[in-house]
Amino acid sequence: MGSVLISYIALKSIVINHNTNHLKSAIELIELELDRVQNLDIFAKKVHEVSNLRLTFIDTKGLVLAESNREKEEMDNHLLREEILNIKDQKYGTSIRYSNSVHEDFLYVVKLSSHKDQKIYLRLAMSLEQVMSDFYSLWSRLIFVFLFIVAIALYFTKAMSNRILYDIKQITSYLDEVSNKNYKAILKTKYFFEFLQISLILKNLVKKLSNRDKKKRKYTAKLRLINKQRNDILSAISHEFKNPIASIMGYAQTLLEDDNIKPEIRQKFLSKINANGEKISQMLDRLALSVKLENNDLDLKFSDFDLYALCNEVITNLKSKYKDREIELIGKKSMIHADKTMIELVLINLIDNALKYSQEDVKVEIQEEKIMVRDKGIGIKTEHLEQVTHKFYRVDKNTWDNSMGIGLAMVSYILKAHHTSLEIDSEFTKGSTFSFSISSMRKK
């Protein structure tokens, strides 16, 4: 209702402005003929006969010089008329008011002009009844158009509503079927893309519901796999501890059963027992360290040291273990800022692995941005590359040693704590290169 009222007022204002402009244009045309007019009274009446507009000529003192609709002698002084007062410094003066002389509402437009070197006011007026008649005619047409549009809108709204109800009914019927466990029910919406999207979502949901039992079975299988993996881990740990424990028990039993054993043999057996005990202790330490690294529960102690000197120290110690192997160190003094003990553990694991899985010489090379350990051993198959750094993962399941498959996992954890990572470049049967960047460890 408010919008209709606003439209009414706006349209009325437009019609009045249009007629005001029309009167202004008419005044301009009259001015073109004014210099040739001899008798203003006759001219005013002719203009009225032709245009049905009321024309009045007024001098600057307010005296009516000529009037198209009344005798000028009967008219009052017009100097204080609203339209004349409104002209001021403007080109035109306008007003809408009641005419006491004609007894009608008029729209007035006045302009200061001249006739025979005399300044006069040229005023045109239009009956407001005529203006409103035009307005009501236009308004009635607009109302008709509006009602026609509303009727069409109602028709299309009804049609659309019926289509919406159809699609909703299809969806509700489908949901009823699904609630009765009929997952093969058919859903076909016809009219709206939005309902089509809803139907697709519902179909996907029903598909998920129908596959729920399958997922349960898969989940059960996954739990079984996890249990199997745990058993494999326990089996791996058990296997690693079995040999040194068996050695300790064998040597100890021999010592207990034979009181007359020779001192040198006793000493040898005790050394073996001690060595295997240390081996078990080291394996436990490695396992505990791996857990701490995995849980970020290890405090690193950073210091500045020479990486080349540390590599040389590690290689010297490993040569005592692999006496018939050659380890070549390439590089020069390289100062870094890191946890020396942890980096030493990384180097020991990488170089020891290279010696363990190859029969030829091993090269350790320190470059400007990275350090590399190269071997020409059995290499690693492509499918194993992403998994060799996983805890307890072993490429060769039938070959066990005291690393328990956690060596490279520890290396990855340590390097991650130093904001770098292990890179592996390997070709099966041709060898491997293990490397990591040291740019983040550079002493600044």
GIQUI-V299250 format. One record per backbone hydrogen bond with DSSP energy under -0.5 kcal/mol. CO is the residue of the C=O (numbers start at 1). NH is the residue of the N-H. If there is no record, write none. Layout:
{{CO & NH} {CO & NH}}
This chain:
{{1 & 5} {2 & 6} {3 & 7} {4 & 8} {5 & 9} {6 & 10} {7 & 11} {8 & 12} {9 & 13} {10 & 14} {11 & 15} {12 & 16} {13 & 17} {14 & 18} {15 & 19} {16 & 20} {17 & 21} {18 & 22} {19 & 23} {20 & 24} {21 & 25} {22 & 26} {23 & 27} {24 & 28} {25 & 29} {26 & 30} {27 & 31} {28 & 32} {29 & 33} {30 & 33} {30 & 34} {31 & 35} {33 & 36} {34 & 37} {38 & 40} {39 & 43} {40 & 44} {41 & 45} {42 & 46} {43 & 47} {44 & 48} {45 & 49} {46 & 50} {47 & 51} {47 & 53} {48 & 52} {53 & 55} {54 & 125} {55 & 68} {56 & 123} {57 & 65} {57 & 66} {58 & 121} {59 & 62} {62 & 78} {63 & 59} {66 & 57} {71 & 74} {72 & 75} {78 & 81} {81 & 85} {82 & 86} {83 & 87} {84 & 87} {84 & 88} {87 & 90} {91 & 112} {93 & 110} {95 & 108} {97 & 106} {98 & 100} {99 & 103} {99 & 104} {104 & 99} {105 & 128} {105 & 129} {106 & 97} {106 & 108} {107 & 126} {108 & 95} {109 & 124} {110 & 93} {111 & 113} {111 & 122} {113 & 120} {115 & 118} {118 & 115} {119 & 60} {120 & 113} {120 & 122} {121 & 58} {121 & 123} {122 & 111} {123 & 56} {124 & 109} {125 & 54} {126 & 107} {127 & 131} {128 & 132} {129 & 133} {130 & 134} {131 & 135} {132 & 136} {133 & 137} {134 & 138} {135 & 139} {136 & 140} {137 & 141} {138 & 142} {139 & 143} {140 & 144} {141 & 145} {142 & 146} {143 & 147} {144 & 148} {145 & 149} {146 & 150} {147 & 151} {148 & 152} {149 & 153} {150 & 154} {151 & 155} {152 & 156} {153 & 157} {154 & 158} {155 & 159} {156 & 160} {157 & 161} {158 & 162} {159 & 163} {160 & 164} {161 & 165} {162 & 166} {163 & 167} {164 & 168} {165 & 169} {166 & 170} {167 & 171} {168 & 172} {169 & 173} {170 & 174} {171 & 175} {172 & 176} {173 & 177} {174 & 178} {175 & 179} {176 & 180} {177 & 182} {178 & 181} {181 & 183} {182 & 185} {192 & 196} {193 & 197} {194 & 198} {195 & 199} {196 & 200} {197 & 201} {198 & 202} {199 & 203} {200 & 204} {201 & 205} {202 & 206} {203 & 207} {204 & 208} {205 & 209} {206 & 210} {207 & 211} {209 & 212} {211 & 215} {212 & 216} {213 & 217} {214 & 218} {215 & 219} {216 & 220} {217 & 221} {218 & 222} {219 & 223} {220 & 224} {221 & 225} {222 & 226} {223 & 227} {224 & 228} {225 & 229} {226 & 230} {227 & 231} {228 & 232} {229 & 233} {230 & 234} {231 & 235} {232 & 236} {233 & 237} {234 & 238} {235 & 239} {236 & 240} {237 & 241} {238 & 242} {239 & 243} {240 & 244} {241 & 245} {242 & 246} {243 & 247} {244 & 248} {245 & 249} {246 & 250} {247 & 251} {248 & 252} {249 & 253} {250 & 254} {251 & 255} {252 & 256} {253 & 257} {254 & 258} {257 & 259} {258 & 261} {262 & 266} {263 & 267} {264 & 268} {265 & 269} {266 & 270} {267 & 271} {268 & 272} {269 & 273} {270 & 274} {271 & 275} {272 & 276} {273 & 277} {274 & 278} {275 & 279} {276 & 280} {277 & 281} {278 & 282} {279 & 283} {280 & 284} {281 & 285} {282 & 286} {283 & 287} {284 & 288} {285 & 289} {286 & 290} {287 & 291} {288 & 292} {289 & 293} {290 & 294} {291 & 295} {292 & 297} {293 & 296} {298 & 300} {300 & 302} {301 & 340} {303 & 338} {305 & 307} {305 & 336} {306 & 310} {307 & 311} {308 & 312} {309 & 313} {310 & 314} {311 & 315} {312 & 316} {313 & 317} {314 & 318} {315 & 319} {316 & 320} {317 & 320} {317 & 321} {318 & 321} {318 & 322} {321 & 323} {322 & 325} {326 & 328} {326 & 362} {328 & 330} {328 & 364} {330 & 366} {334 & 307} {335 & 443} {336 & 305} {336 & 338} {338 & 303} {338 & 340} {339 & 343} {340 & 344} {341 & 345} {342 & 346} {343 & 347} {344 & 348} {345 & 349} {346 & 350} {347 & 351} {348 & 352} {349 & 353} {350 & 354} {351 & 355} {352 & 356} {353 & 357} {355 & 358} {357 & 378} {362 & 328} {363 & 365} {363 & 374} {364 & 330} {365 & 367} {365 & 372} {369 & 438} {369 & 439} {370 & 367} {371 & 436} {372 & 365} {373 & 434} {374 & 363} {375 & 432} {378 & 429} {381 & 384} {381 & 385} {382 & 385} {384 & 387} {384 & 388} {387 & 390} {390 & 393} {395 & 397} {396 & 399} {398 & 400} {401 & 404} {403 & 406} {405 & 392} {405 & 393} {406 & 410} {407 & 411} {408 & 412} {409 & 413} {410 & 414} {411 & 415} {412 & 416} {413 & 417} {414 & 418} {415 & 418} {415 & 420} {416 & 419} {421 & 437} {423 & 435} {424 & 426} {425 & 433} {427 & 430} {427 & 431} {431 & 427} {432 & 375} {433 & 425} {434 & 373} {435 & 423} {436 & 371} {438 & 441} {438 & 442} {439 & 442} {441 & 337}}
